[in-house]
Amino acid sequence: MPGSKDIKNALETVGIPVAYRQFIPLKDKPVPNPPFMVYIISPEDASGADGKNFLVKRHISIELYTDAKDIALEQKVEAVLNSTEWTKDEDYIESEAMYMVAWEFDTFEKLG
């Protein structure tokens, strides 16, 4: 998986709308209908030696929202994530009448 700065670009290759945390409705751009994805980066931990941080660990959550179970779309997301170990969970949100599939993983980036 690319570094956290490239996550949105990588997820956009799936071909559906992607936002960090949430979609914000704008006058000319309403919140999209499903399917769509959001991603969340937290918490972040930095570590190092000799009084300097050299490595940052970020926990990433990706949430896919769909009106119906869409295995082919899930496989597209998983193809983007093919170079990282992840865990996957699924839930049906009755109040919204949609499915949510979530992938979680950690990334590590060297600091300049």
Secondary structure, 3 states (H helix, E strand, C coil): CCCHHHHHHHHHCCCCCEEECCCCCECCECCCCCCEEEEEEEEEEEEEECCEEEEEEEEEEEEEEECCCCHHHHHHHHHHCCCCCCEEEEEEECCCCEEEEEEEEEEEEECC
